[in-house]
Amino acid sequence: MAKKYNHLHKYKRTKLGDKGYIVFRCMVPGCNHYMRKELFVGTLCRCWRCEEPMVINSYMLRLVKPHCAACTKKKDKTHHKDVDKLTELFEGTV
């Protein structure tokens, strides 16, 4: 029979054994819960950054400390002004 826990798990990806078997371990003090990587998608857990509940998706399997989509920082792909100045400078030399 499965154990009943009184908290929402906060997982961290770890490796077990010499072969590097990947599991997710609950990092709440006193909790000894582990979950296999194959069963992790769809699990409800706590975000590492905002502490809010979230559901694990396939992208989060790559993260050591899974966090929600709202806490994900996206890289800005806008063009820099310096690049525009350099292209203008070198256009006349070609």
C-alpha positions as CSV (number, residue, x, y, z in Angstrom):
1,M,0.0,0.0,0.0
2,A,1.3,3.5,-0.9
3,K,2.3,5.9,1.8
4,K,0.2,9.0,2.5
5,Y,2.2,12.2,2.7
6,N,1.0,15.4,4.4
7,H,2.9,17.8,2.2
8,L,3.4,18.7,-1.5
9,H,6.7,17.2,-2.7
10,K,9.6,19.4,-3.9
11,Y,11.7,17.3,-6.2
12,K,15.3,17.5,-7.3
13,R,16.8,15.3,-10.0
14,T,19.5,13.0,-8.7
15,K,21.5,10.0,-9.9
16,L,21.5,6.7,-8.1
17,G,24.2,4.0,-8.3
18,D,27.2,3.6,-10.5
19,K,25.2,3.5,-13.7
20,G,23.6,6.9,-13.1
21,Y,20.0,5.9,-12.9
22,I,18.0,9.1,-12.8
23,V,15.3,9.6,-10.2
24,F,13.6,12.6,-8.7
25,R,13.9,12.9,-4.9
26,C,11.7,15.0,-2.6
27,M,13.9,17.5,-0.8
28,V,11.4,18.3,2.1
29,P,13.2,17.6,5.4
30,G,12.2,14.2,6.7
31,C,10.7,12.9,3.4
32,N,12.2,9.9,1.8
33,H,10.1,9.8,-1.4
34,Y,11.7,9.0,-4.7
35,M,10.1,8.8,-8.2
36,R,11.4,7.3,-11.4
37,K,12.0,9.6,-14.3
38,E,9.6,7.6,-16.5
39,L,6.7,8.2,-14.1
40,F,7.4,11.8,-13.3
41,V,5.4,13.6,-16.1
42,G,2.0,14.6,-14.8
43,T,3.0,14.7,-11.1
44,L,1.9,17.5,-8.9
45,C,4.7,19.2,-6.9
46,R,6.0,22.5,-5.6
47,C,8.0,25.0,-7.7
48,W,11.5,25.6,-6.5
49,R,11.3,29.4,-7.2
50,C,7.8,30.5,-6.2
51,E,6.7,27.6,-4.0
52,E,3.4,27.3,-5.8
53,P,1.9,24.0,-6.9
54,M,2.6,22.9,-10.5
55,V,2.2,19.9,-12.7
56,I,5.4,18.4,-14.3
57,N,5.7,18.3,-18.1
58,S,8.3,16.7,-20.3
59,Y,10.5,19.8,-20.5
60,M,10.9,19.8,-16.7
61,L,12.6,16.4,-16.9
62,R,15.8,18.1,-18.0
63,L,15.8,20.5,-15.0
64,V,17.7,19.7,-11.8
65,K,15.3,21.7,-9.7
66,P,12.0,21.9,-11.6
67,H,10.2,25.2,-11.7
68,C,6.9,26.3,-13.2
69,A,6.5,28.1,-16.6
70,A,5.7,31.4,-14.8
71,C,9.2,31.3,-13.2
72,T,11.1,30.5,-16.4
73,K,13.2,33.3,-17.6
74,K,13.2,33.5,-21.4
75,K,16.2,34.9,-23.2
76,D,15.5,38.2,-25.1
77,K,16.1,37.7,-28.8
78,T,15.8,41.3,-29.8
79,H,18.4,42.9,-32.0
80,H,21.0,45.1,-30.2
81,K,21.6,48.7,-31.3
82,D,25.4,48.0,-31.5
83,V,24.8,45.3,-34.1
84,D,22.9,47.8,-36.3
85,K,25.6,50.4,-36.0
86,L,28.3,47.9,-37.0
87,T,26.4,46.7,-40.0
88,E,25.9,50.3,-41.2
89,L,29.6,51.0,-40.7
90,F,30.7,47.9,-42.7
91,E,28.1,48.2,-45.5
92,G,30.1,50.9,-47.3
93,T,33.3,49.0,-47.2
94,V,32.2,45.9,-49.0
